[in-house]
Amino acid sequence: MIQTDLNVDVLVIGGCTAGSYFAGQMAKQGYKVLVVDKSSEPELGQRYTVIHCGKEHFEHFGIPEPKEGDPDYIEQFDLSIIRSALNNFPKNTRSTILVLRRVLLMKRLADYARNSGAEIRYSTSFTSHIYNEAGQLAGAVLTGPDGEYHVNARLTVDASGIPAVVRTGLPDSYGVETFTTGPRDQFYVVLHYAKLKHPEKDKIEVVTTWPYYKIWLAPQHTADGCLVGVGANLSTEYAERVLKRFEALGYLPEHELEHI
Ligand SMILES: Cc1cc2nc3c(=O)[nH]c(=O)nc-3n(C[C@H](O)[C@H](O)[C@H](O)COP(=O)(O)OP(=O)(O)OC[C@H]3O[C@@H](n4cnc5c(N)ncnc54)[C@H](O)[C@@H]3O)c2cc1C
């Protein structure tokens, strides 16, 4: 079923971090803004559960800061340690990091967009572009729970993350890069719980990072455990191999890995 056209100033495809924030900014300036996301509202941001954010960014970007007792707030820490490739020169870094529930942080950002005047429609996907007679981008065809409809927009914004559905769907002649990102450009993150063999001497109380290997250790909520994270391009299998090689260097306390 094709529904009636809708006219907006700004159509934002993707309503997670980038989309919600940008929509809020535009709506505050008086533009009529529609955000759509293919996820349902409760599913938005469920790709992973816990997110770390620098506390100062909330004030900087004018978003209400999560405080103890808020549903998205878990905890915060101030100190982390960065170590060199050869495990030397531990450097203490002090800045407050908030540990937050991601789905509820996305709700906070969606509330920011709505309170600024933007409309958000979930379970609604970008289907194709609409062009005007001059061949310029003039909106999009969307598919929502009640079928397909057209949205005319002065500006269409691609906030769809890695798929970049708006940008990659443009014709090559449009003058915008239409490449798709592949495994070389993407960051695959693997998280493990680790059980410490000697928790009495090795207890992990501070986040420690080895940026050279993109590996980090973080406290867990049990005294004999910690989290081990690794990120690498190419694939999750490659990230696991990087972690295995790192473990062989002996920089980590004695432990046993458990997959999350
Ligand atoms: C395991 C993991 C841990 C991370 N931890 C952190 C962290 O601790 N701190 C941090 O700052 N960053 C972290 N990141 C990075 C962070 O998640 C990304 O930088 C951020 O999500 C990018 O936001 P975005 O809005 O650009 O895209 P996304 O979050 O990918 O959002 C894109 C949205 O577009 C929607 N969409 C896609 N296609 C369509 C379509 N056709 N039609 C309509 N909607 C569509 C999707 O449903 C999605 O909601 C982590 C990433 C991963 C994978």
The ligand as an SDF file (V2000), in Angstrom:
LIG
                    3D

 53 58  0  0  0  0  0  0  0  0999 V2000
   31.0700   -4.5170   20.5170 C   0  0  0  0  0  0  0  0  0  0  0  0
   31.1620   -3.0050   20.3660 C   0  0  0  0  0  0  0  0  0  0  0  0
   31.4610   -2.2320   21.4740 C   0  0  0  0  0  0  0  0  0  0  0  0
   31.5270   -0.8350   21.3550 C   0  0  0  0  0  0  0  0  0  0  0  0
   31.7870   -0.1110   22.4780 N   0  0  0  0  0  0  0  0  0  0  0  0
   31.7790    1.2250   22.4170 C   0  0  0  0  0  0  0  0  0  0  0  0
   31.9790    1.9950   23.5990 C   0  0  0  0  0  0  0  0  0  0  0  0
   32.1440    1.4470   24.6990 O   0  0  0  0  0  0  0  0  0  0  0  0
   31.9640    3.3520   23.4960 N   0  0  0  0  0  0  0  0  0  0  0  0
   31.7560    3.9690   22.2730 C   0  0  0  0  0  0  0  0  0  0  0  0
   31.7310    5.2180   22.2400 O   0  0  0  0  0  0  0  0  0  0  0  0
   31.5760    3.2630   21.1270 N   0  0  0  0  0  0  0  0  0  0  0  0
   31.5740    1.9160   21.1720 C   0  0  0  0  0  0  0  0  0  0  0  0
   31.3810    1.1910   20.0250 N   0  0  0  0  0  0  0  0  0  0  0  0
   31.2240    1.9190   18.7400 C   0  0  0  0  0  0  0  0  0  0  0  0
   29.8030    2.4890   18.5820 C   0  0  0  0  0  0  0  0  0  0  0  0
   28.8430    1.4450   18.7270 O   0  0  0  0  0  0  0  0  0  0  0  0
   29.6380    3.1200   17.1800 C   0  0  0  0  0  0  0  0  0  0  0  0
   30.6380    4.0900   16.9920 O   0  0  0  0  0  0  0  0  0  0  0  0
   28.2640    3.7740   17.0710 C   0  0  0  0  0  0  0  0  0  0  0  0
   27.2520    2.7970   17.2320 O   0  0  0  0  0  0  0  0  0  0  0  0
   28.0830    4.4320   15.7100 C   0  0  0  0  0  0  0  0  0  0  0  0
   26.8160    5.0580   15.7510 O   0  0  0  0  0  0  0  0  0  0  0  0
   25.9670    5.3340   14.4550 P   0  0  0  0  0  0  0  0  0  0  0  0
   24.7190    6.0320   14.9030 O   0  0  0  0  0  0  0  0  0  0  0  0
   26.8260    5.9940   13.4320 O   0  0  0  0  0  0  0  0  0  0  0  0
   25.6180    3.9000   13.8120 O   0  0  0  0  0  0  0  0  0  0  0  0
   24.8280    2.6510   14.4150 P   0  0  0  0  0  0  0  0  0  0  0  0
   24.9000    2.6150   15.8950 O   0  0  0  0  0  0  0  0  0  0  0  0
   25.3020    1.4660   13.6420 O   0  0  0  0  0  0  0  0  0  0  0  0
   23.3110    2.9550   14.0270 O   0  0  0  0  0  0  0  0  0  0  0  0
   22.8280    2.8430   12.7250 C   0  0  0  0  0  0  0  0  0  0  0  0
   21.3190    2.7140   12.7990 C   0  0  0  0  0  0  0  0  0  0  0  0
   20.8150    2.7240   11.4550 O   0  0  0  0  0  0  0  0  0  0  0  0
   19.7720    1.7880   11.3520 C   0  0  0  0  0  0  0  0  0  0  0  0
   19.6630    1.3590    9.9450 N   0  0  0  0  0  0  0  0  0  0  0  0
   20.5650    0.6440    9.2180 C   0  0  0  0  0  0  0  0  0  0  0  0
   20.0820    0.4250    7.9810 N   0  0  0  0  0  0  0  0  0  0  0  0
   18.8690    1.0310    7.9230 C   0  0  0  0  0  0  0  0  0  0  0  0
   17.8710    1.1490    6.9100 C   0  0  0  0  0  0  0  0  0  0  0  0
   18.0190    0.5770    5.6930 N   0  0  0  0  0  0  0  0  0  0  0  0
   16.7430    1.8430    7.1930 N   0  0  0  0  0  0  0  0  0  0  0  0
   16.5590    2.4060    8.4290 C   0  0  0  0  0  0  0  0  0  0  0  0
   17.4610    2.3060    9.4350 N   0  0  0  0  0  0  0  0  0  0  0  0
   18.6010    1.6330    9.1810 C   0  0  0  0  0  0  0  0  0  0  0  0
   20.1850    0.6300   12.2820 C   0  0  0  0  0  0  0  0  0  0  0  0
   19.0530   -0.1160   12.7170 O   0  0  0  0  0  0  0  0  0  0  0  0
   20.8560    1.3920   13.4330 C   0  0  0  0  0  0  0  0  0  0  0  0
   19.9670    1.6580   14.5020 O   0  0  0  0  0  0  0  0  0  0  0  0
   31.3200   -0.2040   20.0950 C   0  0  0  0  0  0  0  0  0  0  0  0
   31.0160   -0.9960   18.9730 C   0  0  0  0  0  0  0  0  0  0  0  0
   30.9330   -2.3770   19.1060 C   0  0  0  0  0  0  0  0  0  0  0  0
   30.5940   -3.2100   17.8880 C   0  0  0  0  0  0  0  0  0  0  0  0
  1  2  1  0
  2  3  1  0
  2 52  2  0
  3  4  2  0
  4  5  1  0
  4 50  1  0
  5  6  2  0
  6  7  1  0
  6 13  1  0
  7  8  2  0
  7  9  1  0
  9 10  1  0
 10 11  2  0
 10 12  1  0
 12 13  2  0
 13 14  1  0
 14 15  1  0
 14 50  1  0
 15 16  1  0
 16 17  1  0
 16 18  1  0
 18 19  1  0
 18 20  1  0
 20 21  1  0
 20 22  1  0
 22 23  1  0
 23 24  1  0
 24 25  2  0
 24 26  1  0
 24 27  1  0
 27 28  1  0
 28 29  2  0
 28 30  1  0
 28 31  1  0
 31 32  1  0
 32 33  1  0
 33 34  1  0
 33 48  1  0
 34 35  1  0
 35 36  1  0
 35 46  1  0
 36 37  1  0
 36 45  1  0
 37 38  2  0
 38 39  1  0
 39 40  1  0
 39 45  2  0
 40 41  1  0
 40 42  2  0
 42 43  1  0
 43 44  2  0
 44 45  1  0
 46 47  1  0
 46 48  1  0
 48 49  1  0
 50 51  2  0
 51 52  1  0
 52 53  1  0
M  END
$$$$
